[in-house]
Amino acid sequence: MAQEISAIESDLEETRERLAQTIDQLVYRVHPKTIVSREIAAVKAHFVDQNTGAPRTDNILKVVGGVVGVVALFVVVRKVAS
């Protein structure tokens, strides 16, 4: 009987420890600085090859092309509107 109680207490302590670790991980994941760091890393990975460190010119050119297209659209709309 005493062994069963100590086994149950041991199981409870292990469960508490696992829950505490899980809560710590969740707090870390949802911390604003962690989220910002993760998003910055994702954006950098889109424009820079993680293995070689070389820029991914195809993705860079796509973004530059999109920006140029939007600027050109605004210029045309402004000329038509005036």
Helices and strands as residue ranges (DSSP letters): H 2-30, H 32-47, H 57-81
